[in-house]
Amino acid sequence: MPSITRSIRAEDYQDVPRAVAVMPKTFAASSHTERHFHPRAQLLYATAGLMMASAEDGTWVVPEGHALWIPPRLPHAVVMHGAVAMCSAYLAVEAIAGFPDRARVIEVSPLLAAALAALTREPVLYDEAGRGGHLAALVLDEIRRAPETKLTLPLPNDARLRRICLGLIDAPATAFDLDAWADRAGLSRRTLTRGFRRETGLTFGQWRARARVVRALALAADGVAPRQVAASVGYRSIQALRGRTEALLPEP
């Protein structure tokens, strides 16, 4: 690959002999990728718009200024809400020792954002002993330090609990309480609550609140009016939804 080439094909970055290879790309609203994986790890950074990614073990919302850490070879699909501009950093496996082995949404610091932007202006085959190499090292260090956000919907392995979760993702405004969901799944209240905590690390109520906020962020990015967004995810007022959203999103 010539050093001046900046492809928008992910496969062109998987064998680049550099620790970090970055690819800026834009997507039209409502576009999506089919489920796929990369040999390298990926940092999927939303510079504009909002993305929702899904995999076997979870769903993640990635609003502007956030990024999704994706371990190597994890099959995932992405849906764009609103027009999306993103920057993917593909990281060599040997460069990510000690990094998380599960996908997570992280805060993107101003330093990480600047380093990624600067690296897109370097050749793909940047000078490892020069500016490009220093930027790549900074990118790796900032990803390693970045705090995880709460914009994750972990999915349980138990088939009955998973059906409940998928039902809540599809219809977050559903008014069923915990007992009603337990009855529909053929579980006792105690089994459901213990299973949710064990497999997701969240209570049923916490998980449902996240599911509602995740859908609300996607609807807002699609241009839906605030009152309609709140009603669509089961809140009676914009203020109630805003309070839940502020509890999940980090302070700007």
N, C-alpha and C positions, 0 to 999 in steps of 0.2 A: 504494500500500500504506500503510495507516495506520501511524503511527510506533510504536504500542503492539503491533502484531501480531507474534507469533513463530510463524511457520508451521513445519511439519515437512516441507514439500515443497521439495526442492532447487531446483526451477525458479523458486520465488518469490524466490530470492536472486541470480539471475543478472543482473538489470537494476537492482538497488538502486544509487542514485547515491551510493555510499560506497565507499571503498577496500577495506574489510573488512566482510563480512556473516557473522555467526555463527549456526549452527543446532544446538542440542542435540537429541539424539534417542536413543531406546533401541530395541533389537531383541531379540526372543526368541532363545534358543539355536537353532542350526541354520538360522536364517533367512538369506536371501541376496538380493543384488540382481542383476538381469540386467546384461549388459554395457551400459554407457551412457557418456556423456561430458558434461562441463559446459563452457560457453563460458568460464567463469572458471577460474582455478587453484583447487585445493582442498587444504586441509590437513585430513587425516582423523585426528583425535586420539582415541585410545582412553582414556577415563577409567575404564572397567571392562571386563573381559573381553578377548577376543583376536579380531582380525580377520585374515583372509587375503585379500589382493587379488591379482588377476592381470590382466595385459595382454599384448599381443603380444610385448613384449620382456622380460618378467620376471614373477616371483612374489615377493610381499612378505608377511612376517608382521609384524603390528602388535599387540604385547602392550600391556597397560595401562601408561600412562606414556610411550608412544611415539606417533609420528604419521607418517603417510605423506604426503609431498609429491607432489602429482599436477599436472603441468603442464596448461595449458588444452587442452581438446578431446582429451585422451587417453582412448580407450575402455578401460574397466576394469570388472571385476566384483568383488564382495566377498562373502565367506562369513563368518558369525559362528560362533565357537566359544565355547560358554557364552553366558549372557546378556551383552549388550554395551550399554554406555552410551558414547556418543561425542559429540564436538563437531566439526562441520565449519565451517571458516572458508573462505569463498569470497572470493577476492582478485581485484580488478580487474586486468585485463591491464596497464594503464598504471602500476600500482603495483609491478610485480614485475620491472622491468628489471634484468638481471643475475642473476636467480634461476636455479637449475638447470633445464635443459630436459629432464631425464629424471627419472622417479619415483625416490624414495629414502625410506628410513625414517630418521627423525631422532630424536634424544633431545629430549624436551620438558623444558626447564628449569623449576624452580619459578616463575620470573618469567613465563615464557610461559603456563604453566598458570593462574596467577593472573590474568593479563591476559585470557585467553580467557574464564575464568569470569566476570570482572567485565563483560566486553563483552556477555555474554548477558543481563545485567541492565540494560543500557542499551537505549533504544529502537532498533529496526532503523535508523530514520533519526535516528541520534544527532547531537548538536551537534558538527560537525567542529572548531569552535574551542574546545570544552569537553572534559569528561572523556572522552566517547566517542572524540573525535578523537585525544586523547593515548593512549588505550588501543590504538586501531587502529595508530597509529604504532609503539607498543611491540611489538605483535604482529608487524608486518612486520619490525622490526629483529631480534627474537629468532629468527624463522624464518630470516632471512638468516644469522645467526651460528651456528645449531644444527649440531652435528657429525652427520655421517652415521653410522649404525650398519652392522653387517655382516648385518643381517636381510633380505638381498636375494638372490634367485636369478636372476641375469641369464640370459636365454635366447639362445642363438646363432641366427644367421640360417641357417647351413648346415643343410639339412634332415636330414642324417644325424646331426649332433651334436644337433640339437633332439630327434630321436626318442630318443636316449640320455637326454637330460635329462628328457623327459616320462616315460620308463620309470622313471627313478629317483624322480621325484616320486610316481608312482603306487605304486611298490613299493620304498621306501627300504631295506628289509631285504635286497634281492636281493644274493646273495653273489658275483656275477660280479666278477672283478678287471678291471683295465684292459684286459688282452689279450683277455679274453672279450667285453667290450663292443666293442672294436675289431673283433673277428672278426664279431660279430653285425651291426655297421654296415657291414661291407665296407671297413674302413679299416685302414691300417697303424697300429701303436702310435704311431709318430712323427707321422703325420698327425693322429691323434686328440689327442695331447698338445699339439701346436703349435696345432691349431685351437681347443681349449678355452682355452688361454692367450690367443690372439689375440682371440677373440670374447667372452669373458666376463671376462678379467682374472684368472682363477683357474686353478689346476691342477685336473685331474680329481678328485684326492683332496679338495682344498679344497671344490670344488663339491658333491661327494657328502656330505661332512660337514655342509655347510650344509643340504642337502636333508633330511638325517636330523634335524637339530635343528629345522628349520622344522616338519616333521611331528610331532615329539615335543611341541613347544609347543602345537600344535593339539590333539593327543590329550589332553594334560594339562588343557587348558582345557575339554575335553569331559567331564572327570571320570574318565578312564581311570586305573587304578592304576599307580603308578610302575614296577613291575617289568614290567607288560604293555606300558607305553609303550616302555621300553628294548628289549624283545624285538621289538616291532613295527617298530622302525626299525633293527634289526641290531646292537644292542649287547648284550653278554653280562651286563652289570651296570649297576645304576643309577649307580654311581660313574663308570664310563666315559662314560656319557651326560652326567652332570653336568659332567664336565671339559670336554667339547666345548661344552656350552651356556654355561658360564662364559666360554669363550674368545670367544664371539660377543656375549653381552650385556654392556653396559657396567656398570661398578661402580655400585651404587645410591648 
